[in-house]
C-alpha cells in the first residue's frame, strides 16, 4: 500500500506541470497578440500623420519645342542630327514661362547640339550625356531669367535621328 500513494502523486504532479505550461503559453500568445494589435493602431496613426505632411505631386506637364532641332555635323558618317525635345514640369504657371522663353531655349540647345560629333552621339551613354547637358543648359537659362531652375524637372528627347 505504500506504493499506491507514490504512484498517485506522480500523475498529479505531471498534470499540474502540463496545466502550468499550457497557461504560460496561452499568456505569451495572448500578450503578443494584444501587443501587436495595440501597436498596430499607433503605426496607422503615424502613417496617417506622415501622409498629411507629404503633398501629392501635380501631374507631369510636357512642353514640346517645335519644330524639332536640325543641325549639321562638320564631318563623319552622318551629315545631320534631328532631335525632338520636350520639357517636363509639374507647375501649370511655369508652362507659360517656358513657352515665353522658347526662342532663347531653342538658341542655346541649337548651339549645344551643333557642337556634338557623330562619335559622341553613337552610343546610348553619349545620347544620355547630351540630354543631361541640354537639361543643364535650359536650367541655367531659367535661373538667369530669375526663376527657380528646379521647376524644370526633366528634358526628354522624343526623337533622335542621325543621317
N, C-alpha and C positions, 0 to 999 in steps of 0.2 A: 503494500500500500504506500510505502514511502516513495515509490517511483511514480505513482499516478499524479501527485500534486506537481512534481517537477515537469512532467510531460505537459500538463495543463498550462503551466506558466509559459512555456516556450512558444506555443501558438499565440498566446495572448500578447506577448512582447512583440512578435513579428507583425501581428495585425496592427498594433499601436504604431510601430515604426512606419508601416505602409501608409497608414492614415496621415501621419505627420508629413511624410514625403509628398503625398498627393496634395495635402493642404498647402504646403510650401510652393509646389509647382503651380497650383491654381493662383496663389497670391502673386507669384512672379509674372505669370502670363497676364493676369488681370491688371497688375500695376503697369506693365509695359504697354498694354493696350490703352489704358487710361492716359498714360503719359503721351502716347502717340496722338490720340485724339485731342488732348488739351493743347499740345504744342502745335498741332496742325492748324488750329484756328489762329494762332499767333502768326504763323508763316503766311497764312492767307491775308491777314490784315497788313503785314509788312509788304507783301506783294502788291496789294491794292494801293498802299501809300506810295510805293515806288512808281506804279503805273500812273498815278496822278501827277507826278513830277515830270515824267517824260512826255513831251509834246509830240503828237503824231506828225510825221513828215507830210508835207504837201506833196501832191503828185508831181512827177517829173514833167517839165515843160521843155520842149525842144524848139530851137530857133535855127532853121536852115539858112545857110549862107548861100543863096542862089545868085547867079548860076554857079556850077562847080568851078573850081580853080583849074586853070590850064597853064602850065609853064613848060618851057623848052629846056632840054638838057644840052649842055655845051658839046659833050661827046659821049661816046659809048654805044651800047647796043640799042637802047631806047632813044627815041627822039623827043618825046614829051611825056609829061605826067598830068593826069587829070584826077583831081581829088574833090569829092563832095564832102562837105563838113557840116555838122550840126552841133550847136552849143546847148548844154543842158543846165537848167536852173530849176529851182522849186518855188521861186518867188515871182508871181504874176507881174508885179510892177517892174521887175528887173528885165522882163522880156522887152518892154518898150525901150529901156536904156540900151540894150544890145542892138535892137533894130535901128535906133537913132545913131549908133556909132558904127554901123555896118561898113561905111567907106574906110574908116581908119583900121578896123579889124581886117578887112579884106587886103588893104595895103600891106600891113605887117605880115600877114600869112603868105601873100604872094612873094614877098621878099624872102621869107623863110623857105618856102617850097622851092623857089628858083635857085637857092644856094645848095641844094642837095645834089648828090651824084647817084647814078644808077646803081653802083656797087653798094652804097649805103642803104638804099631802099630795097635791095633784092632779098633781104631776109625779114622774117617776122619781127625780130628784135630791132632792126633798122626802122621799120614802119612804126613800131611802138615808141621808139625813141623820138621820132619825128612828131608823133601825136603828143607826147609829153612836152616837147619844145613848143609846139603850137599852143597848147593849153597855157604854158608859162607866158608866152608872148601876149596872148589875149588877156590874161590876168594882169600883166604889167600895164597894159593899156587901160584897163579898168581902174587900176589903182592910180594911175597918172591922171585920170579924169575925176578922182576924188570919191570913187565908190569902193565898197568892200569887195576885194577880188574873190573872196571865198563864196560870194553869191553865185559865181560861175562854178558849178560843181564838176563839170566834165566837158570834154570836147571829143566828138566821135567822128571817125572817117566812115561815111556810109557808102562810099565808092572809092576805089583806088585803082587806077589804070595807068600802066606804063606801056608805051608803044614805041 
